[in-house]
Amino acid sequence: MSDDELIWRIAGGSGDGIDSTSQNFAKALMRSGLNVFTHRHYPSRIRGGHTYVEIRAAAREVQSRGDGYNFLLALGDSFARNPQEEAYYGNEEIKPLSENLDELREGGIIVYDEGLVDDEDIEEIDLEERAEENDWHVFPMDLRGLAKEHGREVMRNTAGVGVTAALLDMDLEHIEDLMEDAMGGDILEANLEILHEAYDTVNDEYDFEHELRAPTGEHDAEQALLSGSNAIAYGAIDAGCRFIAGYPMTPWTDVFTILSQNFPDMGGVSEQVEDEIAAAALAVGASHAGVKAMSGSSGGGFALMSEPLGLAEMTETPVVLIESMRAGPSTGMPTKPEQADLEHVLYTSQGDSQRVVFAPGNIEEAYEQTRLAFDIAWDYQIPAIVIYDQKLSGENQNVDVEFFDRDVSPDLGSTLTEEELKEAAHDASGKFKRFDYNEATDGVVSRSIPGQKGGRYLATGNEHSPVGHISEDPDNRVFQMERRLEKLEKIREELDEERDSTQTYFGDEDAEYGIITWGSSQGAVEEAIGRLNEQGHSVKGISVSDMMPFAETEVTEFLESVDEAMVVEMNATAQFRGLIQKELGRFGDKMTSLLKFNGNPFEPAEIVEGYEVNLADEDREPTAQVRIEPVAGD
């Protein structure tokens, strides 16, 4: 963690407004000219339970949550299940303070709400002793009392932000602007009074001995604060998607909600249905009827989609599905990130299935690859899946607004007009030869839309003849299967030869050692590689997005160029490394793994340490809660 950055953590209970307060504070920092990156940690409870949000802010670009943090605003848990220490879950009221101390950096700042956390609680967690050992600067404030004096207790968050701004020597202008945008009347007036009262109280009552101050910076272009869920939703809109069906399930719900809120203004349709089978089936049906459509879910919900997914593959109906990973199996840890659904997404369904799978690693890639998924799906009449995790779903980062200044793409790909259908192949009964392998280009036979004159055919999940009738003829089976499989070969050729690479590279291309990753671990890996090279190591990295068809050429070139490589991923079974070895078996003796699966994402320091232990052959065990897997066969 650098001295020129702020990593602010606000902690409380679910229902205490931690998320909304942090969003507004992150926007204020962004508007002040800083780059920001947020990390959200919350329990799978509606109310109560320790939750926190981190905001990392610096004048330079920030790509990950960083290592530890340097400012804690602990509000206490207003909805604790039981305040008694002997309760099964412990004293939840003080967990926003007690459970956040281990990661606070030396010299850091602590502000806690003494309106909820009393002296007995402070003694219980040895705060004074630990503060002295770590040179922490502790500021007890009666945030609830201050809030109630001017308004309502719920406004304690505003008081906490006022205290934060004073201690960091921040101007209140951007915070005030955001409050004025969000509220009005007596509510606004009361919040402004609380903000200024808290700000002035700190300045009047305390002499600052800490060195931490808010960084200063300036943006060259207008910025927006977005999550990966925002980017996927906006990518779908700009790709021309106008139908979504789904069933709520964390963390996929964010994408579903954003599109459901936006579709009414653009003629789109959003349907919340009874389960994920119905959701995926509705999306396939909407696509069959001529609309760009999508659905999605997480983990167990996506498992239910395997039957409609197989139907889309067999009927060659384009559809985009979203799979937002969380820690499993079964319900697992619903609000914690993990990258353990990769094999599930690649292979779920029946038989020799065909689908495209992209795994974006940051907000820009989430937007770009969602649009790409729609393009590929409709050009090649194949399901496309975007796989990401709870980390990318919920973390916010500032992005240039002009990045999203793109044209909408309503094009339906390989779809015939009625004029073109007049010239298309039909059988003696007048049915359109929708699946005629003799008419295929790159495995694709252009489709018709129901209602078009001359476009009548049968769509069935059974193997079928060129007009869609059920067929178990061996020759027809081989022709149809080989035609469908050809699509993946041609898609790979298009991705390699006609489009910009969706893989992301870091470091010097002549480096001796490599780090390979995928998905949301990308930012932490990028920062770790920068640190390693500053320390004199020779390291480069690649973040792979093309899971199916696999980015064989680029990954081969990367592995051929390094002596050894470490694969970094958030699961216990090295699923991505397994995919690489399946596709490129000859490199099995070059790759080791760094795995993390405790419900928290990688920090850059953990990857640096993993490299030092794993590839630099330091004779020690990693101190972080990670696991190292040796090369295949060891």
KAVEN-V67469 format. One record per residue. PHI is phi in radians with two decimals (none if undefined). NEAR is the number of other C-alpha atoms within 12 Angstrom. Layout:
{{PHI	NEAR} {PHI	NEAR}}
//
This chain:
{{none	27} {-1.49	22} {-1.29	21} {-1.73	22} {-2.39	35} {-1.90	44} {-2.14	46} {-1.76	51} {-2.06	49} {-1.84	51} {-2.24	49} {-2.95	47} {-1.91	37} {-1.00	35} {1.74	29} {-1.53	36} {1.37	33} {-1.11	44} {-1.17	31} {-1.17	23} {-1.12	37} {-1.16	40} {-1.06	38} {-1.19	32} {-1.19	45} {-1.09	44} {-1.12	36} {-1.10	34} {-1.12	46} {-1.09	43} {-1.16	33} {-1.37	29} {1.91	28} {-1.69	38} {-1.56	41} {-2.27	47} {-2.56	49} {-1.96	44} {-2.35	46} {-2.03	39} {-2.23	37} {-2.61	38} {-1.48	25} {-1.55	24} {-2.38	20} {-1.28	17} {-2.34	21} {1.42	33} {1.70	35} {-1.10	41} {-2.39	45} {-2.58	40} {-2.28	43} {-1.81	44} {-2.15	51} {-1.77	47} {-2.34	47} {-2.77	37} {-1.22	28} {-1.45	23} {-1.22	27} {-2.15	33} {-2.08	37} {-2.63	41} {-1.29	45} {1.41	39} {-1.91	32} {1.11	32} {-2.78	37} {-2.24	44} {-2.57	47} {-2.04	46} {-1.89	51} {-1.81	51} {-1.58	51} {1.40	49} {-1.83	38} {-1.22	37} {-2.02	28} {-1.03	31} {-1.18	24} {-2.72	20} {-1.38	24} {-1.45	15} {-1.05	19} {-1.40	10} {-1.07	13} {-0.97	11} {-1.62	18} {1.36	19} {-1.43	30} {-1.22	35} {-1.02	41} {-1.76	46} {-1.05	39} {-1.04	44} {-1.69	44} {-1.17	34} {-1.55	26} {-1.97	38} {-1.36	35} {-1.09	22} {-1.71	25} {-1.27	32} {-1.27	32} {-1.04	26} {1.44	25} {-1.29	39} {-1.96	39} {-2.16	44} {-2.06	44} {-2.26	47} {-1.53	41} {-1.29	30} {-1.26	27} {-2.15	33} {-1.70	35} {-1.74	21} {-1.07	18} {-1.09	15} {-1.09	28} {-1.12	25} {-1.13	15} {-1.06	19} {-1.79	25} {0.96	17} {-1.11	33} {-1.07	23} {-1.13	16} {-1.18	25} {-1.10	24} {-1.18	15} {-1.14	15} {-1.86	22} {0.98	22} {-1.39	29} {-1.88	34} {-1.87	35} {-2.23	35} {-1.30	32} {-2.40	37} {-1.46	32} {-1.19	43} {-1.14	31} {-1.08	25} {-1.11	35} {-1.13	33} {-1.17	22} {-1.12	21} {-1.91	28} {-2.85	26} {-2.25	22} {-1.01	28} {-1.07	28} {-1.43	34} {-1.04	45} {-1.09	47} {-1.08	49} {-1.05	46} {-1.09	53} {-1.17	52} {-1.07	41} {-1.10	44} {-1.00	46} {-1.06	39} {-1.15	32} {-1.17	39} {-1.68	32} {1.01	22} {-1.65	27} {-1.31	27} {-1.54	29} {-0.96	20} {-1.24	23} {-1.14	35} {-1.09	31} {-1.06	21} {-1.16	27} {-1.13	31} {-1.18	20} {-1.22	14} {-1.68	16} {-2.60	16} {-2.73	16} {1.10	13} {-1.13	14} {-1.11	21} {-1.09	23} {-1.05	20} {-1.12	29} {-1.15	38} {-1.14	34} {-1.08	29} {-1.13	38} {-0.98	37} {-1.26	32} {-1.07	33} {-1.11	39} {-1.04	33} {-1.22	23} {-1.04	28} {-1.08	30} {-1.14	22} {-1.40	15} {-1.76	17} {-2.15	20} {-1.72	15} {-1.40	19} {-1.93	17} {-1.38	22} {-1.69	24} {-1.17	32} {-2.40	28} {-1.14	33} {-1.11	30} {-2.13	24} {-2.82	21} {-2.67	19} {-1.64	24} {-1.50	15} {-2.48	17} {-1.10	20} {-2.00	27} {-2.23	31} {-1.73	34} {-2.35	36} {-1.81	39} {-1.07	46} {-1.13	44} {-1.00	39} {-1.12	44} {-1.12	53} {-1.10	46} {-1.21	39} {-1.10	40} {-1.12	44} {-1.06	40} {-1.24	33} {-1.39	38} {1.70	37} {-1.14	47} {-2.37	39} {-2.53	43} {-2.46	49} {-2.23	45} {-2.88	43} {-2.32	35} {-1.07	28} {-2.83	31} {-1.16	40} {-1.73	42} {-1.10	44} {-0.94	34} {-1.02	35} {-1.09	49} {-1.03	42} {-1.17	28} {-1.06	27} {-1.19	40} {-1.12	32} {-1.29	22} {-1.62	25} {-1.04	26} {-1.00	16} {-1.42	13} {-2.28	18} {1.32	17} {-1.58	25} {-2.18	29} {-2.17	32} {-2.22	32} {-1.63	28} {-2.01	20} {-1.35	16} {-2.88	25} {-1.29	37} {-1.09	30} {-1.11	30} {-1.06	39} {-1.16	46} {-1.12	36} {-1.10	38} {-1.12	43} {-1.11	44} {-1.13	32} {-1.11	33} {-1.12	41} {-1.00	35} {-1.42	24} {1.94	32} {-2.01	34} {-1.23	45} {-2.34	46} {-2.62	56} {-2.63	57} {3.08	57} {-3.03	47} {-2.30	52} {0.71	43} {-1.06	34} {-1.16	40} {-1.17	43} {-1.01	31} {-1.20	28} {-1.48	40} {-1.12	35} {-1.24	25} {-1.08	37} {-1.10	49} {-1.10	35} {-1.09	35} {-1.09	41} {-1.17	40} {-1.28	38} {-1.47	41} {0.98	48} {-1.75	54} {-1.18	51} {-2.78	55} {-1.95	55} {-2.03	54} {-1.94	54} {-2.17	53} {-1.79	54} {-1.29	51} {-2.53	45} {-1.19	35} {-2.15	29} {-1.40	21} {0.93	17} {-1.18	18} {1.00	23} {-2.06	27} {-1.08	32} {-1.92	34} {-2.05	36} {-1.41	44} {-2.84	45} {-1.98	48} {-1.97	42} {-1.79	41} {-1.06	41} {-1.14	27} {-1.01	29} {-1.26	43} {-1.20	36} {-2.11	24} {-1.11	27} {2.08	26} {-2.11	21} {1.17	17} {-1.45	16} {-1.46	31} {-2.28	42} {-2.69	48} {-1.87	48} {-2.31	43} {-2.00	46} {-2.25	52} {-1.15	46} {-1.94	46} {-2.68	47} {-1.15	43} {-1.07	34} {-1.15	43} {-1.05	41} {-1.17	40} {-1.08	37} {-1.37	46} {-1.18	48} {-1.08	40} {-1.09	40} {-1.04	49} {-1.16	48} {-1.03	38} {-1.13	41} {-1.03	46} {-1.43	42} {-1.26	35} {-1.91	43} {0.92	47} {-2.61	44} {-1.17	51} {-2.20	49} {-2.12	48} {-1.87	57} {-1.93	53} {-2.60	54} {-2.35	51} {-1.03	47} {-1.09	49} {-1.15	52} {-1.05	47} {-1.88	42} {-1.32	42} {-1.90	43} {-2.58	44} {-1.38	44} {-2.37	34} {-1.04	20} {-1.04	19} {-1.15	14} {-1.02	21} {-1.64	29} {-1.42	12} {-2.21	17} {-1.37	15} {-1.28	20} {-2.10	21} {-1.41	21} {-0.96	23} {-1.63	33} {1.14	30} {-1.42	30} {-2.14	34} {-1.48	27} {-1.50	23} {-1.12	20} {-1.12	14} {-1.21	19} {-1.13	26} {-1.06	20} {-1.66	16} {-1.35	30} {-1.29	30} {-2.29	23} {-1.53	21} {-1.10	9} {-1.49	12} {1.67	18} {-1.28	28} {-1.22	38} {-1.41	35} {-1.07	43} {-2.08	45} {-1.39	31} {-1.13	30} {-1.30	20} {-1.76	23} {-1.35	27} {-2.13	20} {0.99	26} {1.47	31} {-1.87	39} {-1.92	38} {-0.99	34} {-1.80	45} {-1.90	40} {-1.97	30} {-0.89	25} {1.78	14} {-1.30	22} {-1.15	21} {1.47	28} {-1.84	32} {-1.23	27} {-2.75	33} {-1.76	26} {-2.02	35} {-2.42	26} {-1.37	23} {-1.37	24} {-1.07	32} {-2.53	32} {-1.42	35} {-0.98	34} {-1.74	33} {1.78	30} {-1.20	25} {-1.01	21} {-2.50	21} {-2.04	16} {-1.15	16} {-1.02	13} {-1.12	15} {-1.04	24} {-1.01	22} {-1.12	18} {-1.02	26} {-1.17	37} {-1.14	28} {-1.13	22} {-1.13	30} {-1.15	37} {-1.17	29} {-1.04	26} {-0.99	35} {-1.11	36} {-1.09	26} {-1.24	24} {-1.09	38} {-1.09	31} {-1.09	20} {-1.12	22} {-1.12	31} {-1.36	22} {-1.88	14} {-2.02	12} {-2.18	17} {-1.13	14} {-1.05	26} {-1.66	37} {-1.49	36} {-2.08	33} {-2.04	31} {-2.35	33} {1.43	29} {-1.29	24} {-1.14	20} {-1.68	19} {-1.10	27} {-1.46	25} {-2.06	37} {-2.22	46} {-2.14	53} {-2.01	47} {-2.56	50} {-2.68	49} {1.11	51} {-1.25	47} {-1.31	48} {-0.97	44} {-1.11	40} {-1.14	40} {-1.15	48} {-1.03	42} {-1.17	35} {-1.09	40} {-1.11	40} {-1.04	28} {-1.17	28} {-1.06	34} {-1.19	24} {-1.14	15} {-1.45	13} {1.78	14} {-1.35	23} {-2.07	30} {-2.35	41} {-2.35	38} {-2.53	46} {-2.42	43} {-1.91	42} {-1.69	44} {-1.90	45} {-1.46	45} {-1.50	41} {-2.65	37} {-1.15	34} {-1.17	34} {-1.35	38} {-1.07	29} {-1.13	23} {-1.19	29} {-1.21	40} {-1.05	25} {-1.06	17} {-1.15	38} {-1.17	36} {-1.16	25} {-1.56	25} {-2.12	29} {-1.34	24} {-2.54	33} {-2.46	41} {-2.00	46} {-1.72	49} {-1.88	52} {-2.75	49} {-1.73	48} {-2.80	41} {-1.65	29} {-2.08	26} {0.93	37} {-1.15	31} {-1.24	42} {-1.03	43} {-1.08	28} {-1.13	30} {-1.07	40} {-1.17	26} {-1.15	18} {-1.42	21} {-2.34	26} {-1.02	19} {-1.21	16} {-1.73	30} {-1.01	28} {-1.48	23} {-1.77	34} {-1.95	40} {-2.00	39} {-2.22	41} {-2.07	44} {-2.05	40} {-2.45	34} {-2.64	30} {-1.66	25} {1.66	32} {-2.09	33} {-1.29	44} {-1.10	45} {-1.79	36} {-0.95	32} {-1.10	31} {-1.18	37} {-1.29	47} {-1.02	37} {-1.13	33} {-1.04	43} {-1.12	44} {-1.09	32} {-1.36	27} {-1.49	36} {-1.84	35} {-1.50	24} {1.06	15} {-1.32	14} {-1.49	12} {-2.84	15} {-1.66	18} {-1.14	24} {-1.43	16} {-1.33	26} {-1.47	24} {-2.28	32} {-2.29	32} {-1.85	36} {-1.95	30} {-1.28	26} {-1.12	25} {-1.01	20} {1.65	11} {-1.36	10}}
//
